[in-house]
Amino acid sequence: MSEFTLTQDSRESDKLPIEDLAHYLTDKMPEFIQSKQLHIKQFSAGASNLTYQLTSSENSVILRRPPSGTKAASAHDMVREYNVIKNVGAFYSLSPKPLLLCEDESVIGEKFFIMEQIIGLGIDKNLPIEMSNEQQLKLCKNFVIGLSQLHNIDINSKELSHLGKPEGYVERQLEGWQKRFTKAKTDDVGSSEKIYQWLSSHLPKNSGYQSLVHNDYKFDNLILDPDKPENIKGVLDWEMTTLGDPLLDLGCTLAYWVNADDDAGMQAIRMMPTHLAGMMTRQQVFEYYCSLRKIESFDLAPYYVFGLFRLAVIAQQIYYRFYHGQTDNPKFSKFGQLVNILLNKAEQEIA
């Protein structure tokens, strides 16, 4: 009989070996699990790395681990993500505090890390609570401010300078995402070749700007203040953070931003409430970003098209796992359609 009181609310295929984890935490984080109780709840949001809330008595922390099955190693490097938030935290107050890194795969079958839980409201396809148009606009402004602040951090510090190689970043990104799409392609999705060729000749190889790039900065990676939901308390999911071109980071952010006047296909795959009356449009986000960073306006189209292309590849990598039976998460069953809509939108933008 276990010495612990253990409960778990996770998808069957994603369940953690809870007793092994409880013993490990007793050794490594005794202050957290001193009550001998552990409850695990898997968060349904997110389609890449898996996220769980661990609760013992009144204490809660977050565990992050890679998914099962074939996966892109660079997108699921727990050691790197742990070190990123550890180093970025000294310069960016919205990143979560890391608590523990486990590189021993015998504990739960994968490397994992534990970080603080930032208490607040999350955003998904809808706002978590009703917000006025004025609050929506303020949230958008704070969102863009958060991105611009990240891009303004001095990357020459010893804590950050090793996180990536900004020289040649754009070329590596374009080539890398095309290779990933080719590797993960299934018969029921379209081709990316036309988009790739257009980007090869239109996407600036060097914008003249270098910065820390989050690479997944979007509404559903935010934690909002419950009392003032237009204010941001935290930014999550730092797994793809590196040093690179901030304008490419902006384009990737805008790929998720569906305007109210976008076509039915884009409305169907909308993941965040950017269509609401009080929200900024993509163009307004772009203009506000340029004003905050005091940079001259530039042709956004290649960066936005790249963002759509990259998002299509990310979705295809996830769909590949579902297509080949490596995950049973039903929400991934429609990701092939998502890929085709994104590819079609990118082709419309370059027509």
C-alpha positions in Angstrom: 0.0 0.0 0.0 1.3 3.4 -1.0 2.5 5.8 1.7 1.0 8.6 -0.4 -2.5 9.8 -1.2 -2.3 10.0 -5.0 -4.8 11.1 -7.7 -4.4 12.0 -11.3 -6.6 13.7 -14.0 -4.7 13.2 -17.2 -5.3 11.6 -20.7 -4.6 7.9 -20.5 -1.7 8.1 -22.9 -0.2 11.0 -21.1 -0.5 9.8 -17.5 2.6 10.2 -15.3 4.0 7.4 -13.0 2.6 9.2 -10.1 4.1 7.2 -7.2 7.6 7.3 -8.8 7.2 11.0 -9.2 6.0 11.4 -5.6 9.1 9.6 -4.2 11.3 11.8 -6.4 9.7 15.0 -5.2 9.9 13.9 -1.6 13.7 13.7 -2.1 14.2 16.8 -4.3 11.4 19.1 -3.1 10.4 18.0 0.4 9.0 21.3 1.3 6.4 20.9 -1.5 5.2 17.4 -0.8 5.6 17.2 3.0 1.8 16.3 3.3 2.4 13.0 1.5 -0.4 14.0 -0.9 -0.1 14.6 -4.7 -2.7 15.4 -7.2 -1.8 15.7 -10.9 -4.0 17.6 -13.4 -3.0 17.8 -17.1 -3.8 21.0 -18.9 -5.6 20.4 -22.1 -4.3 23.6 -23.8 -1.1 23.3 -25.8 -0.2 21.0 -28.6 3.5 20.6 -28.2 5.1 19.9 -24.8 2.8 18.5 -22.1 2.0 20.6 -19.0 0.7 19.4 -15.7 -0.4 21.1 -12.4 1.0 19.3 -9.4 -0.8 20.0 -6.1 0.1 18.9 -2.6 -2.1 20.3 0.1 -2.4 24.0 -0.8 0.9 24.1 -2.8 0.8 24.0 -6.6 3.6 23.9 -9.2 3.8 23.2 -12.9 5.6 20.2 -14.6 6.6 20.4 -18.2 7.6 17.3 -20.2 7.9 16.3 -23.9 5.1 14.4 -25.7 5.3 10.7 -26.5 6.2 9.4 -29.9 8.2 11.0 -32.7 9.0 14.6 -31.9 11.2 17.4 -33.1 14.1 17.4 -30.6 14.8 21.1 -30.7 11.2 21.9 -29.8 11.1 19.5 -26.8 14.4 20.1 -25.1 13.5 20.3 -21.4 17.0 21.2 -20.3 17.2 24.1 -22.7 13.8 25.5 -21.8 14.6 25.3 -18.1 17.9 27.2 -18.7 16.2 29.7 -20.9 13.7 30.8 -18.3 16.4 30.7 -15.6 18.5 33.1 -17.6 15.8 35.3 -19.1 14.2 35.8 -15.6 16.9 38.3 -14.6 15.9 40.6 -17.5 12.2 39.9 -18.0 9.8 40.0 -15.1 7.0 38.1 -16.9 8.8 34.8 -17.3 8.0 32.1 -14.7 10.6 31.1 -12.0 12.1 27.6 -12.6 12.3 25.4 -9.6 13.8 22.0 -10.5 15.3 20.2 -13.5 15.3 16.4 -13.8 17.6 14.9 -16.4 17.0 11.4 -15.1 14.6 9.8 -17.6 14.0 6.8 -15.3 11.7 8.9 -13.1 8.8 9.5 -15.5 10.3 8.2 -18.8 11.4 11.7 -20.0 13.4 14.6 -18.8 11.2 17.2 -17.2 11.3 20.4 -15.2 9.2 22.1 -12.6 8.4 25.8 -12.4 6.3 28.1 -10.3 2.6 28.4 -11.1 1.6 32.0 -12.0 -1.9 32.4 -10.6 -4.2 34.2 -13.0 -6.5 33.9 -16.0 -5.6 32.1 -19.2 -6.9 33.0 -22.7 -8.0 30.4 -25.3 -10.4 30.9 -28.2 -12.5 33.2 -26.0 -11.7 35.7 -23.3 -11.7 34.2 -19.8 -14.2 36.9 -18.6 -16.2 39.7 -20.2 -14.0 42.7 -21.0 -15.1 46.1 -22.4 -13.7 47.3 -25.7 -11.4 49.7 -23.8 -10.0 46.8 -21.7 -9.5 44.7 -24.9 -7.6 47.5 -26.5 -5.5 48.0 -23.3 -4.8 44.2 -23.3 -3.6 44.4 -26.9 -1.3 47.3 -26.1 0.1 45.5 -23.1 0.6 42.5 -25.3 2.7 44.5 -27.8 4.6 46.3 -25.1 5.5 42.9 -23.6 6.9 41.8 -27.0 8.8 45.0 -27.6 10.3 44.9 -24.1 11.5 41.3 -24.8 13.1 42.5 -28.1 14.8 45.5 -26.3 16.7 43.3 -23.9 20.5 43.5 -24.2 21.5 40.1 -25.7 25.2 40.7 -25.1 25.0 39.8 -21.4 26.7 36.6 -20.4 23.4 35.1 -19.3 21.9 35.5 -22.8 24.7 35.6 -25.4 25.0 31.8 -25.6 21.3 31.2 -26.3 21.6 31.3 -30.1 23.4 32.7 -33.2 21.6 35.6 -34.6 23.9 35.7 -37.7 22.2 33.7 -40.5 19.1 33.2 -38.4 16.6 33.9 -41.1 18.2 31.5 -43.6 18.4 28.8 -41.0 14.7 29.3 -40.1 13.5 29.1 -43.6 15.5 26.1 -44.6 14.8 24.3 -41.3 11.0 24.7 -41.4 10.9 23.6 -45.0 12.9 20.4 -44.2 10.6 19.8 -41.2 7.5 20.0 -43.4 9.0 17.6 -45.9 9.8 15.1 -43.2 6.4 15.3 -41.6 4.2 15.6 -44.7 1.2 13.3 -45.0 -0.7 12.6 -48.2 -3.8 14.6 -47.2 -2.1 18.0 -47.0 -0.9 20.4 -49.7 2.6 21.4 -50.8 4.6 24.2 -49.3 7.0 24.5 -52.3 5.4 27.7 -53.8 5.5 29.5 -50.4 9.0 28.4 -49.7 10.2 29.6 -53.1 8.5 33.0 -52.6 10.0 33.4 -49.2 13.4 32.5 -50.5 13.3 35.5 -52.7 11.3 38.0 -50.7 12.1 37.4 -47.0 15.0 39.8 -46.0 18.0 37.8 -44.9 19.1 40.6 -42.6 16.7 43.2 -41.2 19.5 44.9 -39.3 17.9 43.9 -35.9 19.0 41.2 -33.5 17.3 40.3 -30.2 16.0 37.6 -27.9 13.0 36.0 -29.8 10.3 34.1 -27.9 9.1 32.3 -31.1 5.7 31.5 -29.6 4.5 34.9 -28.2 0.7 34.7 -28.4 -2.4 35.3 -26.3 -2.8 31.7 -25.1 0.7 31.8 -23.7 -0.2 34.7 -21.3 -1.5 34.7 -17.7 -3.7 37.7 -17.0 -4.3 39.5 -13.7 -7.6 38.3 -12.3 -8.4 41.7 -10.9 -7.3 43.7 -13.9 -7.5 41.3 -16.9 -6.1 43.8 -19.3 -2.8 43.5 -17.4 -0.3 40.6 -18.1 1.2 38.7 -15.1 3.2 36.1 -17.0 4.4 34.8 -20.4 4.7 31.0 -20.8 6.2 28.4 -23.2 9.8 29.4 -23.8 10.8 26.2 -25.5 11.7 27.8 -28.8 13.3 31.0 -27.4 16.7 31.9 -29.0 18.6 34.9 -30.4 17.5 36.0 -33.9 15.5 38.5 -35.9 12.7 40.3 -33.9 10.8 41.1 -37.1 10.5 37.4 -37.8 9.2 36.9 -34.2 6.6 39.6 -34.9 5.5 37.8 -38.1 5.1 34.5 -36.2 3.0 36.3 -33.5 0.7 37.8 -36.2 0.2 34.4 -37.8 -2.1 33.6 -34.9 -3.9 36.9 -35.1 -7.2 36.5 -37.0 -8.9 39.8 -37.9 -12.7 40.2 -37.8 -12.7 40.6 -41.6 -10.6 37.5 -42.4 -12.2 34.8 -44.5 -14.3 31.9 -43.2 -11.3 29.5 -43.3 -9.3 31.7 -41.0 -12.3 32.2 -38.7 -12.7 28.5 -38.5 -9.2 27.9 -37.2 -9.1 31.0 -34.9 -7.4 30.1 -31.7 -7.7 33.4 -29.8 -10.3 36.2 -29.5 -8.4 38.6 -31.7 -11.6 39.1 -33.8 -13.5 41.0 -31.1 -14.5 44.6 -31.6 -12.1 46.1 -29.1 -9.0 44.2 -30.4 -6.3 45.7 -32.6 -6.0 44.4 -36.1 -2.7 42.9 -37.4 -1.9 46.2 -39.0 -2.5 48.1 -35.8 -0.3 45.7 -33.9 2.4 46.2 -36.4 2.2 50.0 -36.3 2.2 50.1 -32.5 5.2 47.7 -32.4 7.1 49.9 -34.7 6.3 53.0 -32.7 7.3 51.4 -29.4 10.6 50.2 -30.8 11.2 53.5 -32.7 11.9 51.6 -36.0 10.8 52.7 -39.4 7.8 50.9 -41.0 8.8 48.0 -43.3 7.1 45.5 -45.6 5.3 43.2 -43.2 4.1 40.7 -45.8 7.2 38.4 -46.0 7.3 38.2 -42.2 3.6 37.4 -41.9 3.8 34.8 -44.7 6.7 33.2 -43.0 4.7 33.1 -39.8 1.8 31.4 -41.5 4.2 28.9 -43.2 5.9 28.1 -39.9 2.6 27.7 -38.1 1.5 25.3 -40.8 4.7 23.2 -40.3 4.2 23.1 -36.5 0.6 21.9 -37.0 1.8 19.3 -39.5 4.4 18.0 -37.1 1.7 17.5 -34.5 -0.7 16.0 -37.1 2.0 13.6 -38.2 2.0 12.1 -34.7 -1.8 11.7 -34.7 -1.8 10.4 -38.3 0.6 7.6 -37.4 -1.1 6.7 -34.1 1.5 8.2 -31.8 -1.1 10.3 -29.9 -4.8 9.7 -29.3 -5.6 13.3 -28.5 -8.8 13.8 -30.5 -8.2 17.6 -31.0 -5.3 16.7 -33.3 -7.6 14.9 -35.8 -8.4 18.1 -37.6 -4.9 19.5 -37.8 -4.5 18.4 -41.4 -7.4 20.8 -42.3 -5.7 23.5 -40.2 -2.5 23.0 -42.2 -4.3 23.3 -45.5 -6.1 26.5 -44.4 -2.8 28.1 -43.3 -1.0 27.1 -46.6 -3.9 28.6 -48.6 -3.8 31.8 -46.6 -0.1 32.1 -47.2 -0.6 31.6 -51.0 -3.3 34.2 -51.0 -0.9 36.7 -49.4 1.7 36.2 -52.0 -0.6 36.2 -55.0 
